[in-house]
Amino acid sequence: MNHLPVCATCKRELRCKKNSYAVIDGSGLWHGDLWECPGCDLQVVVGFGAAPLMEPHDPKFTHLVAAETRDYGPPLVMEDV
């Protein structure tokens, strides 16, 4: 079985909306792929690498986030749960 991700609500295959979508969590800046359901607009980000592009303690972290925001739009910032 070789399917794209499937929406459990709509039972439709998700479509990739954007590659290299920026996500920030407590361990750094990551890139993943943003997928969206064409039926209900559910969105998920999957396909992250094994390590963040940059960690928050790196002196260039703030500059990289600002450049990403300027060039590609604001990153998704994860909330702590």
C-alpha positions as CSV (number, residue, x, y, z in Angstrom):
1,M,0.0,0.0,0.0
2,N,1.6,3.3,-1.1
3,H,-0.7,6.1,-0.1
4,L,-0.2,9.7,0.7
5,P,-1.3,10.7,4.3
6,V,-5.1,10.3,4.7
7,C,-7.5,12.5,6.6
8,A,-9.3,10.3,9.1
9,T,-12.3,12.6,9.1
10,C,-12.8,13.1,5.3
11,K,-11.2,9.8,4.2
12,R,-9.3,11.7,1.5
13,E,-5.6,11.8,0.7
14,L,-3.8,14.9,1.9
15,R,-1.9,17.1,-0.6
16,C,1.5,18.7,0.0
17,K,0.9,22.4,0.3
18,K,4.5,23.5,1.0
19,N,7.9,21.9,1.3
20,S,10.5,23.2,3.8
21,Y,7.9,24.6,6.1
22,A,9.6,26.2,9.1
23,V,8.7,24.9,12.6
24,I,10.3,26.1,15.9
25,D,10.1,24.0,19.0
26,G,12.2,24.0,22.2
27,S,15.1,22.3,20.5
28,G,15.4,24.5,17.5
29,L,14.4,25.4,14.0
30,W,13.2,22.5,11.8
31,H,11.9,22.1,8.3
32,G,9.1,19.7,7.4
33,D,6.4,19.4,4.7
34,L,3.0,21.0,5.2
35,W,0.2,18.8,4.1
36,E,-3.5,19.8,3.8
37,C,-6.8,18.0,3.4
38,P,-8.7,19.2,0.3
39,G,-12.0,18.3,2.1
40,C,-11.8,19.9,5.5
41,D,-8.5,22.0,5.4
42,L,-6.9,19.9,8.2
43,Q,-3.1,20.7,8.1
44,V,-0.2,18.6,9.4
45,V,3.6,19.0,9.2
46,V,5.6,15.8,8.6
47,G,8.9,14.7,7.2
48,F,11.4,16.4,9.6
49,G,15.1,15.6,9.5
50,A,17.0,13.8,12.3
51,A,18.2,17.1,13.8
52,P,17.2,20.8,13.8
53,L,18.7,23.2,11.2
54,M,19.8,25.3,14.1
55,E,19.5,25.2,17.9
56,P,18.2,28.2,19.9
57,H,21.5,28.7,21.8
58,D,23.4,29.3,18.5
59,P,24.2,33.1,18.2
60,K,22.8,33.1,14.6
61,F,19.5,31.6,15.6
62,T,17.5,34.9,15.8
63,H,19.0,36.0,12.5
64,L,18.1,32.8,10.7
65,V,14.5,32.9,12.0
66,A,14.2,36.6,10.9
67,A,15.5,35.7,7.4
68,E,13.2,32.7,7.1
69,T,10.2,35.0,8.2
70,R,11.2,37.7,5.7
71,D,11.7,35.2,2.8
72,Y,9.0,32.6,3.4
73,G,6.6,33.9,6.0
74,P,6.3,33.3,9.8
75,P,7.3,29.8,11.1
76,L,4.9,27.7,13.1
77,V,5.9,28.0,16.7
78,M,5.0,24.9,18.7
79,E,3.5,25.3,22.2
80,D,4.8,23.3,25.1
81,V,2.3,20.7,26.3
